[in-house]
Protein backbone atom coordinates (compact mmCIF):
# COMPACT_ATOMS: atom_id res chain seq x y z
CA UNK A 1 0.00 0.00 0.00
CA UNK A 2 1.43 3.35 -1.02
CA UNK A 3 -0.26 5.65 1.48
CA UNK A 4 2.47 8.27 1.04
CA UNK A 5 1.93 8.84 -2.70
CA UNK A 6 2.29 12.54 -3.52
CA UNK A 7 0.77 15.08 -5.82
CA UNK A 8 3.02 17.24 -7.99
CA UNK A 9 3.08 20.95 -8.78
CA UNK A 10 1.74 20.05 -12.25
CA UNK A 11 -1.26 18.31 -10.65
CA UNK A 12 -2.17 21.51 -8.84
CA UNK A 13 -1.71 23.66 -11.92
CA UNK A 14 -3.96 21.33 -13.92
CA UNK A 15 -6.62 21.40 -11.18
CA UNK A 16 -6.51 25.20 -11.06
CA UNK A 17 -6.70 25.56 -14.86
CA UNK A 18 -9.67 23.17 -15.06
CA UNK A 19 -11.50 24.79 -12.17
CA UNK A 20 -15.03 26.04 -12.87
CA UNK A 21 -14.88 28.49 -9.96
CA UNK A 22 -14.92 32.19 -10.89
CA UNK A 23 -11.68 34.15 -10.33
CA UNK A 24 -13.04 37.45 -9.00
CA UNK A 25 -11.24 38.14 -5.70
CA UNK A 26 -8.46 40.73 -5.27
CA UNK A 27 -6.03 41.47 -2.40
CA UNK A 28 -8.57 43.74 -0.66
CA UNK A 29 -11.25 41.06 -0.88
CA UNK A 30 -8.83 38.52 0.61
CA UNK A 31 -7.86 40.87 3.45
CA UNK A 32 -11.56 41.43 4.15
CA UNK A 33 -12.16 37.67 4.08
CA UNK A 34 -9.39 37.24 6.65
CA UNK A 35 -10.61 40.09 8.86
CA UNK A 36 -14.18 38.90 8.44
CA UNK A 37 -13.20 35.47 9.69
CA UNK A 38 -10.82 36.53 12.46
CA UNK A 39 -12.65 39.52 13.93
CA UNK A 40 -15.82 37.97 15.26
CA UNK A 41 -16.64 35.70 18.17
CA UNK A 42 -12.94 35.80 19.11
CA UNK A 43 -12.88 39.49 19.93
CA UNK A 44 -16.45 39.73 21.22
CA UNK A 45 -16.52 36.50 23.28
CA UNK A 46 -13.09 34.83 23.58
CA UNK A 47 -11.64 38.06 25.00
CA UNK A 48 -13.89 37.71 28.03
CA UNK A 49 -13.18 34.00 28.42
CA UNK A 50 -9.43 34.54 28.23
CA UNK A 51 -9.59 37.24 30.90
CA UNK A 52 -11.04 34.75 33.38
CA UNK A 53 -7.98 32.53 32.91
CA UNK A 54 -5.22 35.16 32.72
CA UNK A 55 -6.67 38.20 34.52
CA UNK A 56 -5.39 41.60 33.29
CA UNK A 57 -2.46 39.71 31.72
CA UNK A 58 -4.89 38.59 29.00
CA UNK A 59 -3.16 41.25 26.88
CA UNK A 60 0.02 39.15 27.10
CA UNK A 61 -2.06 36.11 26.11
CA UNK A 62 -3.19 38.07 23.05
CA UNK A 63 0.39 38.98 22.17
CA UNK A 64 1.52 35.32 22.43
CA UNK A 65 -1.38 34.18 20.25
CA UNK A 66 -0.67 37.04 17.81
CA UNK A 67 3.01 36.11 17.48
CA UNK A 68 2.03 32.49 16.81
CA UNK A 69 -0.47 33.58 14.16
CA UNK A 70 1.99 35.99 12.51
CA UNK A 71 4.60 33.24 12.24
CA UNK A 72 1.99 30.90 10.77
CA UNK A 73 0.96 33.55 8.24
CA UNK A 74 4.53 33.75 6.92
CA UNK A 75 4.55 30.02 6.20
CA UNK A 76 1.06 30.13 4.68
CA UNK A 77 2.12 32.98 2.39
CA UNK A 78 5.02 30.99 0.96
CA UNK A 79 2.99 27.85 0.31
CA UNK A 80 -0.01 29.70 -1.14
CA UNK A 81 2.29 31.54 -3.57
CA UNK A 82 3.68 28.16 -4.69
CA UNK A 83 0.35 26.35 -5.12
CA UNK A 84 -2.50 28.64 -6.29
CA UNK A 85 -5.29 26.16 -5.54
CA UNK A 86 -8.07 25.74 -2.98
CA UNK A 87 -7.58 23.39 -0.06
CA UNK A 88 -5.15 25.28 2.17
CA UNK A 89 -3.02 23.03 4.41
CA UNK A 90 -4.55 19.88 2.93
CA UNK A 91 -3.28 20.70 -0.57
CA UNK A 92 0.17 21.72 0.65
CA UNK A 93 0.52 18.50 2.67
CA UNK A 94 -0.33 16.41 -0.39
CA UNK A 95 2.86 17.68 -2.02
CA UNK A 96 5.12 17.78 1.05
CA UNK A 97 4.21 14.56 2.88
CA UNK A 98 1.92 12.42 0.74
CA UNK A 99 -1.67 11.25 0.72
CA UNK A 100 -2.13 9.82 4.21
CA UNK A 101 -0.80 12.97 5.89
CA UNK A 102 -2.87 15.12 3.53
CA UNK A 103 -5.95 13.13 4.52
CA UNK A 104 -5.21 13.58 8.23
CA UNK A 105 -4.75 17.33 7.73
CA UNK A 106 -7.87 17.59 5.57
CA UNK A 107 -9.89 15.67 8.15
CA UNK A 108 -8.41 17.95 10.81
CA UNK A 109 -9.37 21.04 8.79
CA UNK A 110 -12.93 19.76 8.51
CA UNK A 111 -12.99 19.62 12.33
CA UNK A 112 -11.45 23.09 12.59
CA UNK A 113 -13.86 24.81 10.25
CA UNK A 114 -16.98 22.95 11.35
CA UNK A 115 -16.48 23.63 15.05
CA UNK A 116 -15.17 27.15 14.42
CA UNK A 117 -18.30 28.03 12.44
CA UNK A 118 -20.43 26.39 15.12
CA UNK A 119 -18.68 28.40 17.84
CA UNK A 120 -19.31 31.62 15.93
CA UNK A 121 -22.99 30.76 15.54
CA UNK A 122 -23.23 29.93 19.26
CA UNK A 123 -21.43 33.15 20.22
CA UNK A 124 -23.69 35.14 17.90
CA UNK A 125 -26.73 33.62 19.58
CA UNK A 126 -25.48 34.51 23.07
CA UNK A 127 -24.76 38.11 22.07
CA UNK A 128 -28.13 38.52 20.34
CA UNK A 129 -29.98 37.08 23.35
CA UNK A 130 -28.09 39.47 25.65
CA UNK A 131 -29.07 42.50 23.56
CA UNK A 132 -32.71 41.43 23.40
CA UNK A 133 -32.78 41.02 27.19
CA UNK A 134 -31.63 44.61 27.58
CA UNK A 135 -34.78 45.65 25.73
CA UNK A 136 -37.07 43.38 27.73
CA UNK A 137 -37.32 40.63 25.12
CA UNK A 138 -36.75 37.21 26.69
CA UNK A 139 -36.51 34.05 24.60
CA UNK A 140 -37.32 30.83 26.50
CA UNK A 141 -34.10 29.22 27.76
CA UNK A 142 -34.99 25.87 26.24
CA UNK A 143 -34.64 27.53 22.80
CA UNK A 144 -31.29 29.26 23.43
CA UNK A 145 -29.26 26.56 25.21
CA UNK A 146 -27.74 23.22 24.21
CA UNK A 147 -29.21 20.09 25.84
CA UNK A 148 -26.25 19.63 28.23
CA UNK A 149 -26.77 23.22 29.40
CA UNK A 150 -30.41 22.69 30.31
CA UNK A 151 -32.12 23.53 27.04
CA UNK A 152 -33.42 21.73 23.97
CA UNK A 153 -31.62 23.54 21.14
CA UNK A 154 -29.83 26.84 20.50
CA UNK A 155 -32.38 27.90 17.88
CA UNK A 156 -30.87 31.33 16.94
CA UNK A 157 -27.53 29.60 16.22
CA UNK A 158 -29.24 27.08 13.95
CA UNK A 159 -31.22 29.73 12.04
CA UNK A 160 -28.26 32.06 11.40
CA UNK A 161 -26.17 29.13 10.14
CA UNK A 162 -28.83 28.10 7.64
CA UNK A 163 -29.22 31.70 6.45
CA UNK A 164 -25.47 32.07 5.81
CA UNK A 165 -25.44 28.72 4.04
CA UNK A 166 -28.00 30.11 1.58
CA UNK A 167 -25.85 33.22 0.94
CA UNK A 168 -22.81 31.04 0.18
CA UNK A 169 -24.89 28.84 -2.10
CA UNK A 170 -25.78 31.73 -4.41
CA UNK A 171 -22.17 32.80 -5.13
CA UNK A 172 -18.70 33.80 -3.91
CA UNK A 173 -18.70 37.33 -5.35
CA UNK A 174 -22.06 38.06 -3.75
CA UNK A 175 -20.75 36.63 -0.46
CA UNK A 176 -17.61 38.78 -0.70
CA UNK A 177 -19.70 41.94 -1.19
CA UNK A 178 -21.78 41.16 1.90
CA UNK A 179 -18.62 40.37 3.86
CA UNK A 180 -16.83 43.59 2.85
CA UNK A 181 -19.75 45.71 4.05
CA UNK A 182 -20.01 43.92 7.40
CA UNK A 183 -16.22 44.06 7.92
CA UNK A 184 -16.34 47.84 7.53
CA UNK A 185 -19.14 48.06 10.12
CA UNK A 186 -17.41 45.94 12.74
CA UNK A 187 -14.06 47.72 12.37
CA UNK A 188 -15.94 50.98 13.00
CA UNK A 189 -17.65 49.49 16.06
CA UNK A 190 -14.36 48.24 17.51
CA UNK A 191 -12.79 51.68 17.05
CA UNK A 192 -15.81 53.20 18.83
CA UNK A 193 -15.30 50.81 21.77
CA UNK A 194 -11.60 51.64 22.04
CA UNK A 195 -12.18 55.42 21.84
CA UNK A 196 -15.06 55.44 24.35
CA UNK A 197 -13.36 53.05 26.77
CA UNK A 198 -9.94 54.75 26.66
CA UNK A 199 -11.34 57.81 28.45
CA UNK A 200 -12.65 55.68 31.36
CA UNK A 201 -9.65 53.49 32.13
CA UNK A 202 -9.03 52.86 35.84
CA UNK A 203 -5.41 51.86 36.36
CA UNK A 204 -6.25 49.90 39.52
CA UNK A 205 -8.01 47.35 37.31
CA UNK A 206 -4.59 46.26 36.00
CA UNK A 207 -3.43 45.17 39.48
CA UNK A 208 -2.51 42.46 40.20
CA UNK A 209 -1.52 42.12 36.56
CA UNK A 210 -1.02 38.34 36.44
CA UNK A 211 -3.00 36.86 39.35
CA UNK A 212 -2.80 33.32 37.92
CA UNK A 213 0.87 33.44 36.89
CA UNK A 214 2.47 32.10 33.73
CA UNK A 215 0.17 29.08 33.69
CA UNK A 216 -2.86 31.37 33.57
CA UNK A 217 -1.34 33.46 30.77
CA UNK A 218 -0.66 30.37 28.64
CA UNK A 219 -4.10 28.89 29.40
CA UNK A 220 -5.56 32.23 28.32
CA UNK A 221 -3.44 32.21 25.16
CA UNK A 222 -4.62 28.69 24.27
CA UNK A 223 -8.23 29.93 24.40
CA UNK A 224 -7.48 33.38 22.98
CA UNK A 225 -5.90 31.67 19.97
CA UNK A 226 -9.48 31.06 18.87
CA UNK A 227 -9.61 34.81 18.26
CA UNK A 228 -6.97 34.49 15.52
CA UNK A 229 -8.37 31.42 13.80
CA UNK A 230 -9.55 32.19 10.31
CA UNK A 231 -6.71 33.97 8.56
CA UNK A 232 -5.87 30.65 6.89
CA UNK A 233 -9.28 30.92 5.19
CA UNK A 234 -7.55 33.39 2.86
CA UNK A 235 -5.50 30.54 1.39
CA UNK A 236 -8.64 28.47 0.75
CA UNK A 237 -9.80 31.25 -1.60
CA UNK A 238 -6.68 31.00 -3.78
CA UNK A 239 -8.45 29.24 -6.64
CA UNK A 240 -10.99 32.08 -6.90
CA UNK A 241 -8.39 34.88 -6.77
CA UNK A 242 -6.99 37.04 -9.55
CA UNK A 243 -3.17 36.65 -9.64
CA UNK A 244 -3.07 34.57 -6.42
CA UNK A 245 0.74 34.47 -6.18
CA UNK A 246 0.70 38.23 -5.65
CA UNK A 247 -2.66 38.89 -3.98
CA UNK A 248 -2.69 36.10 -1.36
CA UNK A 249 0.48 37.21 0.53
CA UNK A 250 -0.67 40.85 0.40
CA UNK A 251 -4.13 39.93 1.66
CA UNK A 252 -2.69 37.87 4.54
CA UNK A 253 -0.33 40.69 5.57
CA UNK A 254 -3.05 43.37 5.63
CA UNK A 255 -5.39 41.04 7.51
CA UNK A 256 -3.01 40.13 10.32
CA UNK A 257 -1.64 43.65 10.80
CA UNK A 258 -5.15 45.08 11.21
CA UNK A 259 -6.29 42.25 13.48
CA UNK A 260 -3.31 42.38 15.87
CA UNK A 261 -3.69 46.13 16.38
CA UNK A 262 -7.42 45.84 17.04
CA UNK A 263 -7.15 42.89 19.41
CA UNK A 264 -4.42 44.29 21.63
CA UNK A 265 -6.23 47.64 21.77
CA UNK A 266 -9.53 46.00 22.75
CA UNK A 267 -7.96 43.81 25.46
CA UNK A 268 -6.13 46.75 27.08
CA UNK A 269 -9.25 48.91 27.13
CA UNK A 270 -11.58 46.12 28.29
CA UNK A 271 -9.46 45.26 31.32
CA UNK A 272 -8.91 48.94 32.05
CA UNK A 273 -12.60 49.87 32.34
CA UNK A 274 -13.95 46.89 34.29
CA UNK A 275 -12.44 44.47 36.87
CA UNK A 276 -11.81 41.20 35.04
CA UNK A 277 -13.92 39.20 37.51
CA UNK A 278 -16.97 41.27 36.56
CA UNK A 279 -16.68 40.73 32.80
CA UNK A 280 -19.73 39.05 31.28
CA UNK A 281 -18.12 36.40 29.07
CA UNK A 282 -21.09 36.16 26.67
CA UNK A 283 -21.45 39.94 26.40
CA UNK A 284 -17.93 41.23 27.14
CA UNK A 285 -17.60 44.48 25.15
CA UNK A 286 -21.19 45.80 25.32
CA UNK A 287 -21.37 44.76 29.00
CA UNK A 288 -18.18 46.68 29.80
CA UNK A 289 -19.57 49.90 28.30
CA UNK A 290 -22.79 49.41 30.26
CA UNK A 291 -20.67 49.04 33.42
CA UNK A 292 -19.19 52.53 32.94
CA UNK A 293 -22.59 54.02 32.08
CA UNK A 294 -22.29 54.45 28.31
CA UNK A 295 -25.52 52.68 27.41
CA UNK A 296 -25.79 54.06 23.88
CA UNK A 297 -22.25 52.88 23.17
CA UNK A 298 -23.11 49.48 24.62
CA UNK A 299 -26.10 49.17 22.29
CA UNK A 300 -24.03 50.27 19.27
CA UNK A 301 -21.21 47.80 20.02
CA UNK A 302 -23.75 45.03 20.68
CA UNK A 303 -25.39 45.54 17.29
CA UNK A 304 -21.93 45.68 15.69
CA UNK A 305 -21.00 42.41 17.40
CA UNK A 306 -24.11 40.69 16.07
CA UNK A 307 -23.40 41.91 12.54
CA UNK A 308 -19.66 41.21 12.85
CA UNK A 309 -20.14 37.60 13.78
CA UNK A 310 -22.31 37.09 10.70
CA UNK A 311 -19.33 37.81 8.43
CA UNK A 312 -17.14 35.53 10.55
CA UNK A 313 -19.62 32.72 10.14
CA UNK A 314 -19.89 33.38 6.41
CA UNK A 315 -16.12 33.23 5.83
CA UNK A 316 -15.56 30.22 8.09
CA UNK A 317 -18.25 28.20 6.32
CA UNK A 318 -16.73 29.29 3.01
CA UNK A 319 -13.35 27.85 4.02
CA UNK A 320 -14.88 24.55 5.12
CA UNK A 321 -16.81 24.15 1.87
CA UNK A 322 -13.64 24.70 -0.23
CA UNK A 323 -11.60 22.16 1.73
CA UNK A 324 -14.47 19.67 1.50
CA UNK A 325 -14.72 20.29 -2.26
CA UNK A 326 -11.00 19.73 -2.94
CA UNK A 327 -10.88 16.50 -0.91
CA UNK A 328 -13.87 15.22 -2.87
CA UNK A 329 -12.27 16.28 -6.16
CA UNK A 330 -9.23 14.19 -5.20
CA UNK A 331 -11.47 11.16 -4.64
CA UNK A 332 -10.81 10.90 -0.90
CA UNK A 333 -14.50 11.71 -0.37
CA UNK A 334 -17.32 10.98 -2.86
CA UNK A 335 -16.66 13.02 -6.02
CA UNK A 336 -20.25 14.16 -6.37
CA UNK A 337 -19.58 16.46 -3.40
CA UNK A 338 -17.19 18.42 -5.64
CA UNK A 339 -19.79 19.17 -8.32
CA UNK A 340 -20.09 22.89 -9.08
CA UNK A 341 -23.60 24.32 -9.40
CA UNK A 342 -24.11 25.51 -13.00
CA UNK A 343 -26.34 28.45 -12.11
CA UNK A 344 -24.24 29.97 -9.30
CA UNK A 345 -20.78 28.44 -10.00
CA UNK A 346 -20.49 27.25 -6.38
CA UNK A 347 -20.04 23.73 -4.93
CA UNK A 348 -23.74 23.44 -4.06
CA UNK A 349 -23.94 20.00 -2.41
CA UNK A 350 -20.82 20.67 -0.32
CA UNK A 351 -22.33 23.95 0.85
CA UNK A 352 -25.65 22.39 1.88
CA UNK A 353 -24.06 19.48 3.77
CA UNK A 354 -21.61 21.78 5.57
CA UNK A 355 -24.38 24.16 6.61
CA UNK A 356 -26.59 21.39 8.01
CA UNK A 357 -23.78 19.74 10.03
CA UNK A 358 -22.61 23.11 11.39
CA UNK A 359 -26.17 23.99 12.42
CA UNK A 360 -26.49 20.68 14.31
CA UNK A 361 -23.19 21.22 16.20
CA UNK A 362 -24.07 24.84 17.03
CA UNK A 363 -27.53 23.89 18.20
CA UNK A 364 -26.64 20.96 20.42
CA UNK A 365 -23.09 21.48 21.85
CA UNK A 366 -21.99 24.10 24.44
CA UNK A 367 -19.65 26.90 23.33
CA UNK A 368 -16.66 26.04 25.57
CA UNK A 369 -16.38 22.48 24.21
CA UNK A 370 -16.64 23.75 20.63
CA UNK A 371 -13.90 26.37 21.09
CA UNK A 372 -11.39 23.97 22.66
CA UNK A 373 -11.85 21.43 19.85
CA UNK A 374 -11.40 24.17 17.27
CA UNK A 375 -8.15 25.40 18.81
CA UNK A 376 -6.41 22.04 18.98
CA UNK A 377 -7.34 21.22 15.39
CA UNK A 378 -6.05 24.55 14.10
CA UNK A 379 -2.78 24.47 16.04
CA UNK A 380 -2.11 20.96 14.75
CA UNK A 381 -2.68 22.11 11.16
CA UNK A 382 -0.47 25.19 11.61
CA UNK A 383 2.39 23.05 12.96
CA UNK A 384 2.18 20.78 9.89
CA UNK A 385 2.23 23.78 7.53
CA UNK A 386 5.45 24.96 9.18
CA UNK A 387 7.02 21.53 8.79
CA UNK A 388 5.90 21.58 5.15
CA UNK A 389 7.81 24.81 4.44
CA UNK A 390 11.04 23.25 5.73
CA UNK A 391 10.50 20.00 3.79
CA UNK A 392 9.63 21.72 0.50
CA UNK A 393 12.67 24.00 0.67
CA UNK A 394 14.72 20.77 0.54
CA UNK A 395 12.62 18.66 -1.85
CA UNK A 396 11.43 21.41 -4.24
CA UNK A 397 14.08 24.15 -4.13
CA UNK A 398 13.51 25.22 -7.75
CA UNK A 399 9.73 25.78 -7.62
CA UNK A 400 8.85 29.46 -8.04
CA UNK A 401 8.03 31.25 -4.77
CA UNK A 402 6.54 34.74 -5.21
CA UNK A 403 6.85 35.10 -1.43
CA UNK A 404 9.55 33.48 0.71
CA UNK A 405 9.14 32.96 4.44
CA UNK A 406 12.17 34.65 6.06
CA UNK A 407 14.53 32.80 8.36
CA UNK A 408 13.84 29.23 7.19
CA UNK A 409 14.24 26.79 8.94
CA UNK A 410 14.28 28.84 12.16
CA UNK A 411 11.02 30.76 11.66
CA UNK A 412 8.94 27.63 10.92
CA UNK A 413 10.68 25.79 13.78
CA UNK A 414 9.74 28.60 16.18
CA UNK A 415 6.17 28.44 14.89
CA UNK A 416 6.05 24.71 15.68
CA UNK A 417 7.30 25.35 19.23
CA UNK A 418 4.60 27.99 19.83
CA UNK A 419 1.84 25.77 18.41
CA UNK A 420 2.85 22.70 20.43
CA UNK A 421 3.15 24.75 23.62
CA UNK A 422 -0.33 26.18 23.19
CA UNK A 423 -1.72 22.71 22.43
CA UNK A 424 -0.16 21.41 25.64
CA UNK A 425 -2.09 24.08 27.59
CA UNK A 426 -5.47 22.69 26.50
CA UNK A 427 -7.51 20.34 28.75
CA UNK A 428 -6.86 16.58 28.53
CA UNK A 429 -10.46 15.89 27.43
CA UNK A 430 -9.88 18.10 24.40
CA UNK A 431 -6.99 15.84 23.43
CA UNK A 432 -9.16 12.75 23.92
CA UNK A 433 -11.92 14.15 21.66
CA UNK A 434 -9.33 15.16 19.08
CA UNK A 435 -7.81 11.67 19.15
CA UNK A 436 -11.22 10.07 18.62
CA UNK A 437 -11.84 12.36 15.63
CA UNK A 438 -8.48 11.43 14.03
CA UNK A 439 -9.08 7.68 14.53
CA UNK A 440 -12.51 8.01 12.90
CA UNK A 441 -10.87 9.81 9.98
CA UNK A 442 -8.28 7.07 9.49
CA UNK A 443 -11.02 4.43 9.43
CA UNK A 444 -12.85 6.37 6.68
CA UNK A 445 -9.61 6.77 4.69
CA UNK A 446 -8.75 3.07 4.68
CA UNK A 447 -12.34 1.99 3.97
CA UNK A 448 -13.08 4.54 1.23
CA UNK A 449 -10.40 7.17 0.52
CA UNK A 450 -7.41 4.95 -0.28
CA UNK A 451 -9.04 2.89 -3.06
CA UNK A 452 -11.05 5.80 -4.52
CA UNK A 453 -8.19 8.29 -4.53
CA UNK A 454 -7.58 10.02 -7.88
CA UNK A 455 -3.89 9.12 -7.59
CA UNK A 456 -4.79 5.46 -7.04
CA UNK A 457 -7.07 5.45 -10.09
CA UNK A 458 -4.34 7.12 -12.17
CA UNK A 459 -1.93 4.35 -11.14
CA UNK A 460 -4.37 1.65 -12.23
CA UNK A 461 -4.95 3.42 -15.56
CA UNK A 462 -1.20 3.62 -16.20
CA UNK A 463 -0.81 -0.05 -15.26
CA UNK A 464 -3.52 -1.04 -17.75
CA UNK A 465 -1.95 1.08 -20.52
CA UNK A 466 1.46 -0.38 -19.72
Residue pairs with C-beta under 8 A, 6 or more apart in sequence:
1 450
2 459
3 98
3 99
3 100
3 450
4 97
4 98
4 99
4 100
4 101
5 98
5 99
5 453
5 455
5 456
5 459
6 94
6 95
6 96
6 97
6 98
6 99
7 91
7 94
7 95
7 102
7 455
8 95
9 82
9 83
9 95
9 396
9 399
12 83
12 84
12 85
12 91
12 95
15 85
15 329
16 84
16 85
16 239
19 85
19 86
19 239
20 340
20 345
21 86
21 172
21 239
21 240
21 340
21 345
21 346
22 171
22 172
22 173
22 240
22 345
23 239
23 240
23 241
23 242
24 172
24 173
24 176
24 240
24 242
25 33
25 172
25 173
25 176
25 237
25 240
25 241
25 242
25 247
26 241
26 242
26 247
27 246
27 247
27 250
27 251
27 254
28 180
28 251
28 254
29 176
29 180
29 241
29 251
30 234
30 237
30 241
30 247
30 248
30 250
30 251
30 252
30 255
31 234
31 250
31 251
31 252
31 254
31 255
31 258
32 176
32 179
32 180
32 183
33 176
33 179
33 233
33 234
33 237
33 251
33 255
33 315
33 318
34 230
34 231
34 233
34 234
34 251
34 252
34 254
34 255
34 256
34 259
34 315
35 183
35 187
35 255
35 258
35 259
36 179
36 180
36 182
36 183
36 230
36 311
36 312
36 314
36 315
37 229
37 230
37 231
37 233
37 311
37 312
37 315
37 316
37 319
38 227
38 228
38 229
38 230
38 231
38 255
38 259
38 312
39 183
39 186
39 187
39 190
39 259
39 262
39 308
39 312
40 120
40 123
40 186
40 230
40 308
40 309
40 311
40 312
40 313
41 119
41 120
41 122
41 123
41 124
41 226
41 309
41 312
42 224
42 226
42 227
42 228
42 229
42 230
42 263
42 312
43 190
43 227
43 262
43 263
43 266
43 285
43 308
44 123
44 127
44 284
44 285
44 305
44 308
44 309
45 123
45 126
45 127
45 281
45 282
45 284
45 367
46 223
46 224
46 226
46 227
46 371
47 58
47 224
47 227
47 263
47 266
47 267
47 270
47 284
47 285
48 270
48 279
48 280
48 281
48 282
48 283
48 284
49 223
49 281
49 368
49 371
50 58
50 61
50 62
50 220
50 221
50 223
50 224
50 227
51 58
51 220
51 267
51 270
51 271
51 276
51 279
51 284
52 276
52 277
52 279
52 281
53 61
53 212
53 216
53 219
53 220
53 223
54 60
54 61
54 210
54 212
54 216
54 217
54 219
54 220
54 221
55 208
55 209
55 210
55 211
55 212
55 216
55 276
56 205
56 206
56 207
56 208
56 209
56 210
56 211
56 271
56 276
57 209
57 210
57 211
57 212
57 216
57 217
57 220
58 220
58 224
58 267
58 271
58 276
59 264
59 267
59 268
59 271
60 210
60 217
60 221
61 217
61 218
61 220
61 221
61 223
61 224
62 221
62 224
62 227
62 263
62 264
62 267
63 264
64 217
64 218
64 221
64 224
64 418
64 422
65 221
65 224
65 225
65 227
65 228
65 422
66 228
66 259
66 260
66 263
66 264
67 418
68 225
68 228
68 382
68 415
68 418
68 419
68 422
69 225
69 228
69 231
69 256
69 260
70 256
70 260
71 386
71 411
71 412
71 414
71 415
71 418
72 231
72 232
72 382
72 385
72 386
72 415
72 419
73 231
73 252
73 253
73 255
73 256
74 405
74 406
74 411
74 415
75 382
75 385
75 386
75 388
75 389
75 405
75 411
75 412
75 415
76 88
76 231
76 232
76 234
76 235
76 252
76 385
77 248
77 249
77 252
77 253
77 403
77 405
78 389
78 401
78 403
78 404
78 405
79 92
79 235
79 385
79 388
79 389
79 392
80 234
80 235
80 238
80 244
80 248
80 249
80 252
81 244
81 245
81 248
81 249
81 401
81 402
81 403
82 392
82 396
82 399
82 400
82 401
83 91
83 92
83 95
83 238
84 238
84 239
84 241
84 244
84 245
84 248
85 91
85 238
85 239
85 326
86 236
86 237
86 238
86 239
86 240
86 322
86 323
86 325
86 326
87 94
87 106
87 236
87 322
87 323
87 326
87 327
88 109
88 232
88 233
88 235
88 236
88 319
88 322
88 323
89 105
89 109
89 232
89 235
89 381
89 382
89 384
89 385
89 388
90 102
90 105
90 106
90 109
90 323
90 326
90 327
91 102
91 326
92 385
92 388
92 392
93 101
93 102
93 104
93 105
93 106
93 384
93 388
94 102
94 330
95 388
95 392
95 396
96 387
96 388
96 391
96 392
96 395
97 384
97 388
97 391
99 332
99 450
99 453
99 455
100 445
101 384
103 327
103 332
103 441
103 442
103 445
103 449
104 438
104 441
104 442
105 381
105 384
106 323
106 326
106 327
106 332
107 437
107 438
107 441
107 444
107 445
108 377
108 380
108 381
108 437
108 438
108 441
109 320
109 323
109 377
109 381
110 320
110 323
110 324
110 327
111 373
111 374
111 377
111 434
111 437
112 229
112 374
112 377
112 378
112 381
113 316
113 317
113 319
113 320
113 323
114 320
114 354
114 357
114 358
114 361
115 361
115 370
115 371
115 373
115 374
115 377
116 226
116 229
116 230
116 316
116 374
116 378
117 161
117 313
117 316
117 317
117 320
117 358
117 362
118 157
118 161
118 358
118 361
118 362
118 365
118 370
119 226
119 362
119 367
119 370
119 371
119 374
120 309
120 312
120 313
120 316
121 154
121 157
121 158
121 160
121 161
121 313
121 358
121 359
121 362
122 154
122 157
122 362
122 365
122 366
122 367
122 370
123 282
123 309
123 367
124 156
124 157
124 160
124 306
124 309
124 310
124 313
125 144
125 154
125 155
125 156
125 157
125 160
125 362
126 144
126 282
126 283
126 367
127 282
127 283
127 286
127 302
127 305
127 306
127 309
128 156
128 306
129 139
129 144
129 156
130 280
130 282
130 283
130 286
130 287
130 302
131 283
131 286
131 299
131 302
131 303
131 306
132 138
132 139
134 290
134 298
134 299
134 302
139 155
139 156
141 150
141 151
142 150
142 151
142 152
142 153
143 151
143 152
143 153
143 154
143 155
144 151
144 154
144 155
144 156
145 151
145 152
145 154
146 153
146 154
146 363
146 364
146 365
146 366
147 153
147 364
148 365
148 366
149 366
153 363
153 364
154 362
154 363
154 364
155 363
157 359
157 362
157 363
158 359
158 360
158 362
158 363
160 310
160 313
161 313
161 317
161 355
161 358
161 359
161 362
162 355
162 356
162 359
164 310
164 313
164 314
164 317
164 355
165 317
165 351
165 352
165 354
165 355
165 356
165 358
165 359
166 355
167 174
167 175
167 178
167 314
168 175
168 314
168 317
168 318
168 321
168 346
168 351
168 355
169 341
169 344
169 346
169 348
169 351
169 352
170 344
170 346
171 344
171 345
171 346
172 237
172 240
172 318
172 345
172 346
175 314
175 318
178 311
178 314
179 311
179 314
179 315
182 307
182 308
182 310
182 311
182 314
183 311
185 304
185 307
185 308
186 304
186 305
186 307
186 308
186 311
187 258
187 262
188 304
189 300
189 301
189 303
189 304
189 305
189 308
190 262
190 265
190 266
190 304
192 297
192 300
192 301
192 304
193 266
193 269
193 285
193 289
193 297
193 301
194 265
194 266
194 269
196 289
196 294
196 297
197 269
197 270
197 272
197 273
197 288
197 289
197 292
198 269
198 272
200 272
200 273
200 292
200 294
201 269
201 272
201 273
202 272
202 273
203 272
205 271
205 272
205 273
205 274
205 275
205 276
206 271
206 272
210 216
210 217
212 219
218 421
218 422
218 425
219 425
221 422
221 425
222 375
222 422
222 423
222 425
222 426
223 371
223 372
223 375
225 375
225 378
225 379
225 422
226 371
226 374
226 375
227 263
228 259
228 263
229 374
229 375
229 378
230 312
230 315
230 316
230 319
231 252
231 255
231 256
231 259
232 319
232 378
232 381
232 382
233 315
233 316
233 318
233 319
234 248
234 251
234 252
234 255
235 248
235 252
236 318
236 319
236 322
236 323
237 318
237 319
237 322
238 244
238 248
239 322
241 247
241 248
245 400
245 402
245 403
246 402
249 402
249 403
266 285
270 279
270 284
270 285
270 288
273 288
273 289
273 291
273 292
274 287
274 288
274 291
274 292
278 291
279 287
279 288
280 287
283 302
285 301
285 302
285 305
286 298
286 299
286 301
286 302
286 305
287 298
289 295
289 297
289 298
289 301
290 298
317 351
317 354
317 355
317 358
320 354
320 358
321 347
321 350
321 351
321 354
322 347
324 333
324 337
324 347
324 350
324 353
324 354
325 337
325 338
325 347
325 350
326 338
327 333
328 334
328 335
328 336
328 337
328 338
328 350
329 335
329 338
329 454
330 453
330 454
330 455
331 449
331 452
331 453
331 454
331 455
331 456
331 457
332 445
332 448
332 449
332 452
332 453
333 448
333 449
334 452
336 349
337 347
337 349
337 350
337 353
338 347
338 350
339 347
339 348
339 349
340 346
340 347
340 348
341 347
341 348
361 370
362 370
369 433
372 426
372 427
372 430
373 430
373 433
373 434
373 437
375 422
375 426
375 430
376 423
376 426
376 430
376 431
376 434
377 434
377 437
379 419
379 420
379 422
379 423
380 419
380 423
380 434
382 415
382 419
383 415
383 416
383 419
383 420
383 423
386 412
386 413
386 415
386 416
386 419
387 412
387 416
389 405
389 408
389 409
389 412
390 408
390 409
390 412
390 413
392 399
393 408
393 409
405 411
405 412
450 456
